[in-house]
């Protein structure tokens, strides 16, 4: 991921849910099904037999894909 501001990182943490290829939330998702390994939510899935979280897209809390969880947050290029 390109360098982003702390404000953008916070937007991802609070609005950006992350979908695993197994179909369950993981990564920094607040209600993720993946255990922590190396980082929060990057281990095995507690809802299926997935052994390792693999990010596929950002989504909303219901798992529906979102184009960009940073919508409405200024891009790093705009700040320069």
PAZAPA-4460 file (N, C-alpha, C; in steps of 0.05 Angstrom, whole numbers, plus 32768, in hexadecimal, padded with zeros to 4 digits):
% residues 80
    n_x    n_y    n_z   ca_x   ca_y   ca_z    c_x    c_y    c_z   seq   type   mol
   8011   7FE8   8000   8000   8000   8000   8012   8019   8000     1      X     A
   800A   802C   7FF1   801A   8045   7FF0   801A   8053   800B     2      X     A
   802C   8066   800F   802C   8075   8027   8012   8084   802A     3      X     A
   8006   8082   8042   7FED   8090   8047   7FF0   809F   8061     4      X     A
   7FDF   80B3   8065   7FE0   80C3   807E   7FD4   80B3   8095     5      X     A
   7FD9   80BD   80AD   7FCD   80B0   80C4   7FAE   80B2   80C3     6      X     A
   7FA4   80C8   80B9   7F87   80CC   80B6   7F7C   80B6   80A3     7      X     A
   7F8A   80B0   808E   7F81   809B   807B   7F83   8080   8088     8      X     A
   7F98   807B   8097   7F9A   8061   80A6   7F83   805E   80B9     9      X     A
   7F7B   8073   80C7   7F65   8072   80D9   7F4B   806C   80CB    10      X     A
   7F47   8077   80B3   7F2F   8072   80A3   7F2E   8054   809B    11      X     A
   7F44   8049   8095   7F45   802C   808E   7F3E   801C   80A7    12      X     A
   7F49   8023   80BE   7F44   8014   80D7   7F26   8016   80DF    13      X     A
   7F1A   802D   80DA   7EFE   8030   80E4   7EE9   802B   80CF    14      X     A
   7EEF   802E   80B5   7EDB   802A   80A0   7EE2   8014   808D    15      X     A
   7EFB   800B   808C   7F03   7FF7   8079   7F04   7FDB   8084    16      X     A
   7EEF   7FCC   807F   7EEE   7FB0   8086   7EFD   7FA1   8070    17      X     A
   7F09   7F8A   8076   7F1A   7F7C   8062   7F10   7F5F   805F    18      X     A
   7F0D   7F57   8045   7F03   7F3D   803F   7F1A   7F2A   8038    19      X     A
   7F18   7F12   8043   7F2B   7EFD   803C   7F21   7EED   8025    20      X     A
   7F33   7EDF   8017   7F2A   7ECE   8001   7F18   7EB8   800A    21      X     A
   7F17   7EB1   8023   7F05   7E9D   802D   7EE8   7EA7   8030    22      X     A
   7EE4   7EC1   802E   7EC9   7ECD   8030   7EC2   7ED7   804B    23      X     A
   7ED5   7ED7   805E   7ED0   7EE1   8078   7EE2   7EFA   807D    24      X     A
   7ED8   7F0C   808F   7EE7   7F24   8094   7F00   7F1E   80A4    25      X     A
   7F15   7F2D   809F   7F2F   7F2A   80AE   7F3E   7F44   80AE    26      X     A
   7F58   7F42   80B0   7F69   7F5A   80B0   7F61   7F6C   80C7    27      X     A
   7F5D   7F86   80C1   7F56   7F99   80D6   7F38   7F9C   80DB    28      X     A
   7F28   7F8A   80CF   7F0C   7F8B   80D3   7F05   7F88   80F0    29      X     A
   7EF4   7F9A   80FB   7EEE   7F98   8118   7EDF   7F7E   811F    30      X     A
   7ED1   7F72   810D   7EC2   7F5A   8113   7ECC   7F43   8102    31      X     A
   7EE6   7F43   80FC   7EF3   7F2E   80EC   7EF2   7F13   80F9    32      X     A
   7EF3   7EFE   80E8   7EF3   7EE2   80F1   7F0E   7ED6   80F2    33      X     A
   7F23   7EE5   80EB   7F3E   7EDA   80EB   7F4D   7EE0   8104    34      X     A
   7F5C   7ECC   810E   7F6D   7ED0   8125   7F84   7EE2   811E    35      X     A
   7F92   7EEB   8132   7FAA   7EFC   812E   7FC3   7EEA   812A    36      X     A
   7FD2   7EF0   8116   7FEC   7EE3   8111   7FFD   7EF8   8102    37      X     A
   8013   7EFF   810D   8024   7F14   8104   8016   7F30   8107    38      X     A
   7FFD   7F32   80FE   7FEE   7F4B   8101   7FD1   7F43   8108    39      X     A
   7FC2   7F56   8113   7FA6   7F51   811A   7F96   7F46   8102    40      X     A
   7F88   7F30   8106   7F76   7F25   80F2   7F84   7F18   80DA    41      X     A
   7F9D   7F11   80DB   7FAB   7F06   80C4   7FB1   7EE8   80C7    42      X     A
   7FA5   7EDB   80DB   7FAA   7EBE   80DF   7F94   7EAD   80D3    43      X     A
   7F8F   7E96   80E0   7F7A   7E84   80D6   7F5E   7E8E   80DB    44      X     A
   7F4B   7E84   80CC   7F2F   7E8D   80CF   7F21   7E7B   80E4    45      X     A
   7F11   7E88   80F5   7F02   7E79   8109   7EE7   7E6F   80FE    46      X     A
   7EE0   7E77   80E6   7EC6   7E70   80DA   7EC8   7E5A   80C5    47      X     A
   7EE1   7E54   80BC   7EE4   7E3F   80A8   7F01   7E34   80AA    48      X     A
   7F09   7E24   8097   7F24   7E17   8099   7F3A   7E27   808C    49      X     A
   7F35   7E40   8086   7F4A   7E52   807A   7F61   7E54   808E    50      X     A
   7F79   7E4F   8085   7F91   7E4F   8097   7F9F   7E6A   809A    51      X     A
   7F9B   7E7B   8086   7FA9   7E95   8086   7F99   7EAA   8077    52      X     A
   7F95   7EC1   8084   7F86   7ED7   8078   7F94   7EE0   805E    53      X     A
   7F84   7EE3   8049   7F8E   7EEE   8030   7F7B   7F03   8026    54      X     A
   7F84   7F1C   8027   7F74   7F33   8020   7F6B   7F32   8003    55      X     A
   7F51   7F38   7FFE   7F47   7F39   7FE2   7F3B   7F54   7FDC    56      X     A
   7F2D   7F61   7FEF   7F22   7F7C   7FEA   7F19   7F89   8004    57      X     A
   7F16   7FA3   8004   7F09   7FB2   8019   7EEB   7FAF   8016    58      X     A
   7EDC   7FAE   802C   7EBF   7FAB   802A   7EB2   7FBA   8041    59      X     A
   7E98   7FBB   8041   7E89   7FC7   8058   7E86   7FB1   806D    60      X     A
   7E79   7FB8   8083   7E76   7FA6   8099   7E65   7F8D   8092    61      X     A
   7E56   7F8E   807C   7E46   7F77   8073   7E55   7F67   805E    62      X     A
   7E6E   7F6E   8057   7E7D   7F5F   8043   7E7A   7F68   8027    63      X     A
   7E6A   7F7D   8022   7E67   7F87   8007   7E7F   7F98   7FFF    64      X     A
   7E8B   7F93   7FE8   7EA3   7FA1   7FDF   7E9E   7FBF   7FDE    65      X     A
   7EB3   7FCE   7FE7   7EB3   7FEB   7FE4   7ECC   7FF2   7FD3    66      X     A
   7EC9   8006   7FC2   7EDF   800D   7FB0   7EF6   8018   7FBF    67      X     A
   7EF1   8029   7FD3   7F07   8036   7FE1   7EFD   803F   7FFD    68      X     A
   7F08   8033   8013   7EFF   803B   802D   7F08   8057   8034    69      X     A
   7F19   8063   8023   7F24   807E   8028   7F13   8093   801B    70      X     A
   7EFD   808C   800E   7EEC   80A0   8002   7EE5   80B6   8015    71      X     A
   7EE9   80CF   800D   7EE4   80E6   801E   7EFC   80EF   802E    72      X     A
   7F11   80DF   802D   7F2A   80E6   803B   7F3E   80F0   8026    73      X     A
   7F4B   8106   802A   7F5D   8111   8016   7F73   80FD   800F    74      X     A
   7F7A   80FA   7FF6   7F90   80E9   7FED   7FAA   80F5   7FF6    75      X     A
   7FBE   80E4   7FF9   7FD9   80ED   8002   7FE4   8101   7FEE    76      X     A
   7FDF   80FD   7FD4   7FE9   810F   7FC0   7FDC   812B   7FC2    77      X     A
   7FC3   812D   7FCB   7FB6   8146   7FCE   7FC1   8156   7FE5    78      X     A
   7FCE   8149   7FF8   7FD8   8156   8010   7FF3   8164   800A    79      X     A
   8001   815C   7FF5   801B   8168   7FEF   8019   8182   7FE1    80      X     A
***
